[in-house]
Amino acid sequence: MRGRKPTPNRLKLISGSKYVKNSPKPRGLKNFYCARWLSPRAKAFWRKYAKKLDQLGLLTELDRPAFEVLCEIYALTCEARDLLQEKGLSTVDERELVRKNPLFSVYMSAIKEMKAYLCEFGMTPSSRARLDVTEIEDTDGFWKEMFFGDN
């Protein structure tokens, strides 16, 4: 398939765009327990965002595996960043030449993957830009937090 990826119906509905009326409508999460295999940082990401995304209809039982991958990519990104800060951006090889730390490539790849997954769940500024959040009742301040942080 070529061209732009289709926008999920829930994002189209929120943004006021036309959406496919007969598309599948999977159920929301039955439970909010994250997978046991997730790393501690990934579990923290899950706990912070899963319920909020479910409330918006952007995380369903069918999306659980993709969201688990996003959580692990987040954890990997954090770990690569921490190691880079500890070891530095450059290393010295066996011939005493200064080289770019291989962790930098791991970090940049993880960031790229994380951005792609964040977009799938409407969690980046550009993926939210088309949303009209004034039409949604924001009872728990989710959109305020998403747009303006924890002010």
N, C-alpha and C positions, 0 to 999 in steps of 0.2 A: 504494500500500500504506500502510495506517495502523497505528498502534500502535508498540510497541517494536521496534527492529531485532533480528533474530535473533542470538543469540550464536554465534560460530563453534564448530563441533564440537570442535576441539582445546581451546578454552577450557572447554567443557562437560566434556570428558573429564578435564582437569586438575582441575577443581573438583569432580568427582564427580557432576555433574548427569546427567540422562538426555540422550542425544544420538541423532541420526538415524544409524542403522547403515548405510544405503545411500547416504549422501551422497558426492559426489565427493571423492576423495583425491588432490589434485595432488601431484606430486613436489616434493621440496625443491629448493633452488637447485642448478643444475648447476655454476655458478661464482660466485664472490663478487666479481667485478669490477663496479664500479659504472659507470653510463653515463658516457661521455666528456662529455656535455653538462652534467653536474651542476657546480655552482659549487664552489669549494674547500671552503667550509664544509659544503655538502651532502655532498661526498665524505667529509669527516671524520666526519659523522654516520653515513653508510653504513658506513664501516669500523668504527666503534665498536659498532654494534648489529646489522648484518645477520646475521653468523654466529651470534650469541647467539639471535636470534629463530628462525633456521633450526633450530638444535639443539632448540628447543622445539616445532618443527612449526608455528610461527606465521608463517613467511615461506616461501612457495613460489614457484615460477616464475610462477604466475598472480598472485601478490601483488606481484611486482617493480614494475610500474608505479605502484601505489598507494604503495609504500614509497619509490620515487623522488620522488613528489610530496611525501610527508612530509619527505624530506630537503631538498628545495628550500624548502618552507614554513619549516622550521627555519632555513635560511640567510637567508630573507627577514625572519623575525622578528628574528634577530640583527642584521641590517643596519639595520632600522628602529630597533631599540633603540639601536644605536651612533650613528646620525644624530640621534636625539632627545636623547641625552646630549650630543652635540656642539652642536646648535643650540638646545636648550631646548624646553620644552613650549609656549611661546607665541611668536608672531611679530607683527610690526607690519605692517599692510596699507598700501595706497597712500594711505589717508586718515588714516594715523598712529594707527589704532586697534589695540589689542592683541587678538589673536585666538589661538585654539587652533591649534597647529601641525598642518597637515594630515597630517603623518607619524604623529601620534598615532592617527588613524583607521586608517591602514595597519597600524600596529603592533597595534592591538586586533583588527582583522580577521584578521591573520595568526595571532595567538594563538588565536583562536576556531577557525580552520581546523586549526591544529596540534593542538589538544586533540582535535578530532574524529578526526583521523588517528591520534593516539597511542592513543586508545581502541580503534580497530580492531585494533591490534597488542598490546593488553593492556599498554600502557606507562604507565598512570596508576594512582594509588593506588586509585581506585574500580573500575577495570576489573580490577585484580589482587585486590581484596578478596575476591572469590568463589573465588579459586584456593586449593587446598590444596597448598602447595608441599612439604609433608612427604612426599607420595607420590612425588615426582620425585627421582631421584638427581641431586644437584647437584654434579657432579664438578669443574666449573670455577668455582664460586662465583657463578654468574650471579644466582641469586635473592637471595643475600646482597647483591650489588651493587645489584640492582634495588630491594630493600627498604630497605637501610641505607646505600647509597652506597659510596664507596671507602675506608671506614674502615681 
